[in-house]
């Protein structure tokens, strides 16, 4: 663990400073007690996504999809030598414009874009670098940038296809989506918890093309009252999915903590190497049919009190 702390300081803190927030999935490495205590000591907030709240790290997922798309294209173009150009691929990605931040990552980090071989065309001393190597590098960077632009455009088009048109009217009542940020670690295909909603709340006005201002109750006074349409749902009475905001502790980001209530069942899952003990957990604010299977070891580490009942 001491090596992890040293590597974190060497490769992250040294170059970028101490992060204010770190968004990650619920990988066991990010859930370890050591990692949590290290970040707490540095004043960094860990924001862990869940399977049923993908928007937590949606930007990360879209970035990964873009990089995968770009790498596939580069593998086809560069073929056997693609791995030799990973440094150029990384450089090109970080030195190219990103719509999400309205600048290149290098601009955000250093205050300006980094100079590349594409900027050296008017320099007379480029011969000392090796004309053929320089020319090859310039061509590869141009190719990589073109592939990255195509990958970003594709991912944008996929996102645009999934966007909903505005569908609410002023005066209409809607439900507001809330999400747990802690508690459930993972879900099987049949164990996924359904989205939860509070409300209904009346729409006071439309803000822009895809946001609405809601009439929120006093217990949500700390919550900003304008929401994107993706967080809203037409009000159709369904008690199974509606929570009372008075009985759960919501923060300013409309998230709450899921807590395990009790273990309903146990089983052993056989793998090639070992047998893994599983427990079926009933979670707060959910019915028995929404119980999920979790590994016993993980649950004992995080909720030891659950096994003393």
N, C-alpha and C positions, 0 to 999 in steps of 0.2 A: 504494500500500500504506500510505503514511503517513496517507491519508484514512481507510482502514479502521481503523487503530489509534485515531485520534482519534474516529471514530464509535462504536467499541466502548466507549471510556472515557466518552463523552458520554451514550450511551443505555443502557448496561448498568452499568458500574462506578459511575458517579455516583449511580445510584438504588439499586443492589442490592449493591454491593461486588464483590469478585473471587470468582467461582465456584470451588468446590473441584473440581467435575467438570462437564463439558459432554458430554451425550449427543446424538449427531447421526448422520445417515446418512453415506454415503460420497460426498457431493457434493464436486466438485473444489475448491470454495471452502474446505471444511473439511480438505482434504488438502494444501493448499498449504504450502510450506516456511515462508512468512512467518507463516501462521496458527499452525502448530505451534510455531515459535520464540517467537511472542508469548505464547501460553498457557504455554509452558514457563518463560518469564521471569517470569510472574505466579504460577507455582506451581499452575496449573490442569491437571488430568488430562483428556485428550481420550479419550472412550469412543465409538468408532465402531462402529456396528452393521453387520451383514452380512446378505445376503439369506437366508442359511441359519441365522441366529440372530435371529429377529424379536423375541424377548423382551428384547433389549438395550434397544430403545427402544419396547417395546410400549405403555407408558403414553403416550408421545408420539403414537403412531399412534391410540390410542383417543381421545385428546383431540382430535386433528384430525377424526376421524370425528364426534365429538359436535358440534364447532363447525360442520362442514359441514351436519350434520343441522339444527342450530339456525338457521343462516343461510338454508337453503332454506325453512324454515317462515316466517321473518321476511320473506323476499322475497315470499312469497305473501300475507302479512297486510299488509305495509306497501307493497307494490307499487312504484310509481315512486319513492317517497321512501326506500326501504330504505337506500341508500348514505348518506343524510343522518343516519341513526341508528346508524352503525357505532360511534361513540364510546359511545353508550348500551349497545349490545350488549356491547362490551368491558368497560364498567363493571359491567354486570349479571353477566357471567360471573365476573369477579374478585371480586365482592362476594357471591357465592352459595356455599352449602355444597358441598364436594367430599368424597365418601365416602373417596377415596384418602388424604387428609390429615386427615380428620375436622374440617375447618373451611374457611372461605373463604380463597382465596389472599391477599386483603388482610389477613386475620387473621394468617396466617403471616408476612406481610411487615411489617406495622405493629403487630401485637399486638392489633388490634381491627378489626371491620368498619367500613367507611367509611359515613358518614351519606349518605342519598340523599333525593330529594324525597318518597319514601314516608314519611319520618320527620318531615316538616315540617308535617303536618296541623294541629298545635296552635300553630303560630307565627303571631302576629298581623301580622308584617311581610312576609308572603309577597306582599302586594299590590304591593310595590315591584318585584317580579320580573316582574310581568305575569301576572295571573290565568289568562288563556287559555293562555299558553305553559307555565305551571307545570302546569296541568291536563293539557295534552297530553303533557308529559314524563312525568308520573306514569302516565298510561294506557299509554304506550309501554313504560315500564320493567316494568309489570305484565305486559304482553303478552310481552315478551322473556323475562322470568323464567319464565313459563309454558311458552314454547317450549323454553327451555333444559332445564327439568325433564323435559319429555317426551322430549327428545333423549337426556338422560342415562339415563332409564329404558329407552329402546329399546336403547342400547348395552349396558347391563347385562344385559338379557334375551338379547342376542346372545351375550355372553360366557358366561352361564349355560348356554346350550344347548350350547356347545362344551366345557364342563368334563366331565372323565371321572369316573365313580364310582370309589371305592376298589376296587382289584382285586388287591392283593397280600396274602399271608399271612406271618406271622412264620416264619422258617426258609426261606422261598422265596428263590431266587437271582434277581437282576435285573442288568441292565446300566445303567450310569450315563452319561448324555449329556454330552459335552464339546464345546466349540465354539471355532473359531478366531476371534480378534478382529482380526487383521491379516493382510495378504497379499492374498487375492482381493478385487478391487475391485467386480466386477459379474459377472453371469452371464446368458447367454442362456437361452431356454426349454429348450434341450437340454443346456446346460452346467452346470447346477446341481449342486454337490457334495452328496453324500448325507450325512445326519447321521452322526457318529462316536460310538462308545461304548467305554467301558472296563469291565472286569469279567470274569466276574460276581462280585457281592458278595452276601453273605447279609444278609437283613433281620433285624435284632435286635429291633426293636419298632416299633409304629405310634405316631406322635406326632400327636395330633389326628385330624382326619378325612381329611386329604389329604397327610400327610407321613410319612416313614419314616426310621428310623435304620439306617445300614448299617455292617457290619463292614469298615472300610477298611484297606488295607495300610499299612505304615509310611511308604512314600514319599508317601502322601497325609495325613500326620499334621497338616499345617497347614490342611487343608480341614475345614470344619464337617461333621459326619457325618449331619446331618438334611437330607433333600431332599424337595422337592415332588414329587408323583406325575408331573407333566409332564416331569420330568427322568429318569424311570425307564422301563425297557422290560423286558418279559418276556424271560427268558433263553432264546433259541433260538440255538444255535451258528451263527454266521455270521462266518467269519474276515475277510471283506471289510470289515466295519464295526467290528471290534473292534481297539482300539489297546492296546498295552502301555504303561502309564503310566511305565515305566522308560525308554522310548526317546523320550518327548516331555517337554517342560518345561511342566508344568501349574502355574498359579498358584492362589491361594486361591479364585478364582472359577471354577475348572475350565475355564479358557480357555487356549489355546495359540496360538502363531503359525504360520501357514501360510507356507512359503517356496517360491518357484518353483524347480523342479529343472532344467528345460530347456525349450527351445522345440521343439515337435514339428512345427509347420507354420506357414505364413504365407498371408495372402490380403489382397485389397484390397476394401473395402466402398465402393461408389459411393453418394454422396448427391447431392442437387440442387446443392449448392455446391462440394463437393470430394470427393476420394477419401481414405479413411481406411485406413491400414495396420493390419492386425490380426495378432496372433500367437496361436497355440494353445499354452497353457502347461500343463505337467505340474507338479502341486503335490506337496509332500511329504506323505506318509501317504495318498496316493491313487493309484489305478490309472490307466492311460492312458485308459480310457474315461471317466474323470471330468475330463479336461483341459478347460479353459475358454478361450474366445476373449476376449482383452483387447486394448485399443488399444496399438499399439507405442509411441506417445509416452508414455503413462502408465507403461508398464513400464520404458522407458528411464530415466525420471526416478526411479522408485522402486527399480529393481534394475538399474543399469547393468552390474553384473558379469555379468548373465545373457547379455549380448550380446558378451562377450569370450571366451566359451567356444568 
